[in-house]
Amino acid sequence: KHFSKNRCISRSINSSPLFFSGNGPSGICLSYLLSGYTPYFKRHSVHPHPILQRKLEEAPEVSVLDQDLEYLSEGLEGRSHSPVALLFDTLLRPDTDFGGTAESVLTWWHEPDRAIPHLVLGRNAPGGAWHSIEGSMVTLSKGEWMGLPDLPFKEWLKQKRRGLRNNRATAEDIAQYYQHYVMKKGLQKNFKCGTVVTSVRKVSAESISNHTQKDLQEDGNSLWNSNEKSTEVFQVDGFFKTMEGDKEFFSLYAENVVLATGTYDNPTWLGVKGENLSYVHHQLSALEEAVKNNSVGIMSDPVLIVGAGLTAADAILFAHHCNIPVIHVFRRRVTDPGLIFNQLPKMMYPEYHKVHQMMKEQTAACAGPYECYISLPEHHVLSFGKDKKCILQDKNGCQTAYKISMALVLTGSNPNLSFLPNNGIDLAIDSDQPVSSKRNPIDIDPFTYECTQEKGLYALGPLAGDNFVRFVQGGALAAASSLVKKANKNPP
């Protein structure tokens, strides 16, 4: 439908979950589950977990979406804190943590009459932030863990006549796979790309225009019976960016909204003096751009890289490859067990192991074998100067000035929830602190992913504390199951 520019179009969508800026893996998986694609236990298949196998055999004719997810997931253990994430993962990839390649114990049936109307709003093409990551970057997770239900990633890659490097895939592969998945499964009608959401708030049904109310009442797809009509609905405001660069504004109304925005949008700042100067950057792409423009090179002053996560490691590897001198600053000790490098198997991640070696062996105190790199553990930035001098302080309070060519602050990112009242802080586990995927996710019911503080609002992926593609799909299963049960008050 064309939304004419320069005026606000009000369009009502009753009972449609909307996941906006949310067309990454969480949103795609949920769209698949809400489009009538229904998982059942595959008869005669055997799951290596005997208790789960017994539970699955109790009602093979009942879809997993209609079953009690708390009962099915009880007793499962693994690399996620979410019981439903562990359940869906082990149904899709039964023995993957033990290096096995057992087939999924699920079979998928397309039952169009079970579909729930929905709209997926996102800034980019389907795949979300994967389109913003440098294409040649290799994923941390094994390639098969990046796949979505009923279309194994490895099979798709084989069709491209490509193999996995070290069992891992490039960001470009992943972005293309997610776009292919949406087309292959016929989900594109649910996706509206190039969308920016500016506000989501609850409004009383009475405050909506008479025209919209009529639409809401006449819509045959409502999740509720007419005698249970919700007195409040969500109003979602925003705009589409047209090919010509114009903005077309819209207002949508829905009884359910799903937040699946991820955390890539909003890099963390240190909050120090001079951090807003033009040579200080917060994304790896700035270094790639500087190399392309020849503004940094082998003869330039060092690049300062702040942080000890995988993005900082990617920046170090990139600079090392281009022979660009680096000063690497991070707060932790190199031996700190919380450091991600101390948690990764050496064989599977040789390049990150190399960075960890450099961090250990090439400190300012003792020169090591790696040229053009200095590691400064247990240091932090005090300030950035206009003369491109940066003041660093060690754990003893000793300060040193370094002349640098540019700085990359790569200390993580936070979700941008500016479209929610009070930036979504009221929805978090600690409602006095901003939402953070690692430290303070949105407070959800673990078996429905519905926000405990706002009924009808759901949160998926990093917003709910699920940070790996492999595990975000469990949140989609939980939300889909909840929405299907709302739609069908008498499940099997």
N, C-alpha and C positions, 0 to 999 in steps of 0.2 A: 504494500500500500504506500503511495507517495505522500509524504508529509510536506506540505508546502512551506516554504521558508518565510522568515520574518513574522510568523505568528505561531502561537502556541496551539498545538493540536491536542485535544483531550481525547484519549482513547481508553476505553475500559476493557480490562481483561479479567474476567471473574475466575477465581479459583486457579489462576495460573501462577505457579512458582516462577519467580524471575531471578536468574542469577546474572548479575550485571558485573561488568569488568570481570566477568567470571567465565570465560570460555576456554580456560585451560583444562587439564586432564580431569579435574573434579567436575566441572560443568559439563564436559563432553560425556563423561561416564553417567552422570545423573540424567542427562537428556536421553541417552540410550535406554536407561531403565524406565524412564517415564514415557517412552515411545512405544510401549507394548512388548519390548524384548524382555522375556521372562525366564529366569533361571530355575531349572529343576535338577534334582539329583539324577545323574545318569545311571539307569538300571544296570546292574551287574558290574558296576565299577567298584573298586576297592580303595578306600582311603587308608593311608598308613597309620592314622590315628584311630585305634579301635573303638574308643568311646564315641568319637564323632561319627564314625561309620555306623555304629548302632543307632545313633539318633537320626541320622539321615535315612536309614532304612525304615524308620517308624512311619513315615508319611511321604513316600516318594512321589505320590500323585499331587502333593501340595507344593506350590511354588515356594522357593526360599523366601521370596518377598512377603509371603503370607504367614510364614512360620515365626516362632518366638525366637528372635535373634539372641536374646540374653541366654536362653536355654541352650541353643546350639553352640554359643561361643564360650560357655562356662568351661574353665579348666585349660583353655588354650594358652600357650606361652610362645613368646617370640620377640622380635625386635621392635615392637610397637606397644604403647600403653593402651591402645584402643582395642577392646575385645572384638568389636565388629570388623575392624581393619584386619586383625589376625584371622578371623573367620573367613572373610572373603578371599584373603590372600591364600590361605591354605586350601580353599575350595578350587581356586584358579591354578595354583602352583603347589601341589601337595607336599613335595619334599625338596623344594628348591634350596632351603638353608643347609641341606646336607649334600648339595651338589647334584641332586637327582634331577631327572627330566620327566617325571611321571606326568601323564596327561591330566588335565582338569577333570574333576568328577562332576562337573556341571554340563548340562545340555541346555541350549537356548531355543526357546520357541517364540515366534513372533505372533502375539495375540493382540491385534490392533484395537479390539474392543476394550482392552485394559489401559489404553494410552490416556495420559492426562495432559491436556493442552498446556503448553508452557512456551516461554520465550527466553532465549539466552542472549544477554547483552554483553558485548566485549569491545575493548578498544581496538584489538588486533584481529587478524584472521584466527579461526579456531586453532587452539594451541597456546593461547595466552602469551606469557612471558617467554616461552621457548622461541618466539620470533625475534626477541630482543637480545638474545644471547649470541655471542660471536659463533658463527656456524661451524667452525672447525673444532670448537671445544669438545672434549670428550666427557661423557656423563660419568658421575661418580658411581651410580648404580649399574649393575649388569644390564645389558641390553634387554634381556627378556623381562626384566622387572619394570621396564618403561611401557610395556604393552597394556592395552585396554581389553575388556572382555570380548571373547569370541573372534579375535583377529590377532593371532600371535605376531609380535614385532619381528621375530626372526623370519617368519614366513614371508612377511611383507618385504624384508630386506633381501631375501633370496630372489624375489621377483625382480628386484633392481640389479640382480647379479652382483650383490655386494656381500661381504662377510663382516663379522664384528671384530674390531680390533681389541684384543685382550678381553673379549666378551663384552665390550662396552661400545656405545654408539656415539655419534657426533650430535651436537645440538641441532644441526641442520636436518639430519635424518629424523630426529624426534619431531621437529616442527612439521616436516612434510608428512610423516606418518599420521599425526593427529588430524591434519587437513584431509588426508586420504580416508581416514576412519569415518569422519563426518559425512563425506560423500558416499562411501561404500555402504554405510548403514542407513542412508537416506534421511539424515538428520538436518540437512542444511536449511530446511524450511523453518526450523526452530531458532536459527541463529541470525542475529542482527549485529554485524560488525561495525567498527568505526563509531561506537557509541560511548558517550561520557555521561555517567550518572552524577547528578549534582545534589540530589536530596532524596532521602527515603524517610518517611514519617507516617505514623498512624493517624488516621483521620476518622471522624465518625461518619457512618454511612449517610447520615442526614445532611452533612455539610456538602456532599457531592451534588452537582447539578442534577435537576430532575431527569434530564436526558440520560445521564450516565447511570442514575439509579435504575431507570427503566431497563437499560442494557443489562445491568447486574441482575435484575430480577428475572429477565427473560432468558438469560444465558442458560442453556440446558446442560452445561458442563460443570455446574457447581459441585463442589465437594460436599456441600451440606444440603440436607433436606430443607425445604422452604421454612419449616417451623423452627429451624435452628440457625437462621440467617445471622451471620456475624454483624454486630452493631458497629464494628470498626473494621476498616480495611487499610492496607498500605497504599500510600500515594508515592509513586516513583517518578521524579522529575529528572530531565536531562536533555541532551541534544545529540543528534546524529551529525557527523561531518560528511558533507556531500563531496562528490568528485571535484566540484568547482571550488571547494574550500568554504562553502557557506555552512551555517549552523541551522539545523531544523529542530526546533524545540518540541518536546512531547511531555505529556503526563499520562502515566499508566496507573491503573488501580488493580490490586490483587489481594486475595485473602492470605496468600503465603508468599514470602520472599526468601530466596536462598542467597547467602553471601558466600561467594567463592572467588574472592578477589586476589588471593595470594598475597605476597609481601614484597614483590620485586620493585614496586613503584617508588619506594620511599627510602633511599639509603640513609643509614644512621650517620649523624654528625657527631664530632667530638665535643663541640661546644666551646672551642678555644678561640682566642683572639686571632684575627686574620684568616679564619677558615673560609671566609667568603671571597678571598682574593682570587683573581682569575687563574692563577697557576695551581690552585688546590681543587682537586676533582674527587668525585665520589663513585665513579663507575669505571670499570676496566676498559670500556670502549674509548675513554679519553686517551689512554696510552696507545692503543691501536691507531687512533687518529693522529696522534703526535708523531708516531713512527712513519705513517703514510706521508705526512706533510714535511718530513725531515726536520721537525723542530726539536727532536731529541735523537741522539745517536751515540756512537762509540766515544766521541770526543767531548760530549756535553757533560755538564755537572750531573751528579747522580740524581736518579729519581727516588724520592722517598715513598716507600710503601708501608702503610700502617695497617696492622691486622695480622691475625694468625689463623685465619680460616682458609677454606679452599679457594675463594676468589682471590685472596692475597697471594696464595700459592700459584694460581694461574697467571697472575700478573708477573710474579718472579720468573716463572718458566718462560713467559713471553719475552721479558726483558733480557733474560739470559741467552735465549735463542738469537736475539738481535744484538748481542754484545753491548747492551746498555748498562752502565754502572747503577747499582742499587744500594740504598741504605734501607734496611728492613727493621722496623720498630714494632715491638709488641709487648704487652704487659705481663704475660705469663712466663713462667720458667719453661725451658725447652723440655724438661722431663715431666711437666704437669700432666697427670692422667686425663684431665679434661680437654687437653689439646687434641684436636681431631686427628692429627697425624699419629698419635699414640693409640688410636683405635682402629686404624686401617691395616688390613693384611698387606705385608710388603710385596708378596708375589703378584697380587692383583692390581696394586697401585704403585708401580715402580717410579713414576715421575714425581708423585707426592712424597715418596720415601726419599727421593733425591733432595727435594726441598728441605725436608726435615734434617737430612744429613748436613746440608749447607747451614741451616739454622744453628746446629750443634757445633760445627767445626770451624765456622768462619766468623767468630765474634771479633769485635774491635780489640779485645784483650789479647787474642791469639790468632795470628794470621793462619789461614788454612789453604787448601789446594785450589779454591775457587776464586778466579779473578773477577774483579768488577762487582763484588758482593760483600756487604758487611751486615752481620746480624747483631741487633741490639735488644736482647731479651730483657724483660723487667724494666723497660723504659716507656715513657709516654711523652706526647707532644705537649709543650707548654704554650707555644705561640708560633704563628707564621708571620714573617715581616714582609714589608713591601719590596725590600731588596732581595727577595727570594732566600732569605736566611731563616732557618727554622731552629727554634730552641727546644732541645730535648732534655728530659730529666731522668736520672736513674733512680733505683730504689733507695739510695742513700741521700737523695736530694741534690746530687752533683749535676750541674747544668752544663751543656755543651751546645755551641752553635754550629750548624752545618749549612753550607751553601748548596742549594739544590736547583734543578732545572724545572721540576714539577713535583707535586705531591698527589698520591692516590690514597685516600682514606677508604679502606675496604674492610669495615668492621661489622658488616651485616646490613640488614634492611628491616624496615617496619612497614606494616600495612598502612595504606592511606585510607582512612575511614572518615574523611572530612564530610562526606555526604550524610553521615548519621548524626543524630542529636548528640552533642557533647563528644564528638569523634568516636563514638562507640564505647567509651570508657565504662559506662554503666553496665555494659554487657559482659565485661571481663571478670575473671575469677577474683582478682583484686580490683575493686571498682574505684580505687584511688590512683591507679597507675594506668598509663596508656597500654593498649592491646599490643602484645608481642608474641610471636609464634613460639618462641623458646621459653620466655619467662612468664608471660601473662596472657595465655590464649583466652578466647571467648568461652564463657561458662556454658557448657551444653549438656544435654542428657546423652550419656554415652551410647544409648541404643536407638536414639532417633535423630541425634544431632540438632534437635530443636533447642534454641536458646532458653536457658532457665528463666531469664529475666523478661523475655518478650515472646509470648506464644505466637506461632505463625511465622516466626523468623528463624531461619536455619543457618548454620555456619559450617563450611567444609574446608578441607585442606589446611594450609598453614594457620589460618585464623582459628582453627579448632585444635592446633598443636600437631597436626599430621603433616610432616615435611617431605615425605618421599612419595613419588608417584605410585609406587607399589602399594602404599598404605592409604592414600587419599581415597581410593576407590571404595574402601569399607564405609567411609562417611557417606558416599553417594548411595550405597546399598541401604544404610540405616535411614537416610532421609527419604529415599524412594519407598521403602517399606512403610514408613510413617504416613507418607502422603497417600499411598495406595490404600492403607487401612482407613484413613479419613474418608477416602472416596467410596470405600466399600465397607459400610458399617457391619456387614455380616461376612467376614472372611471365612474361607473354608475351614 
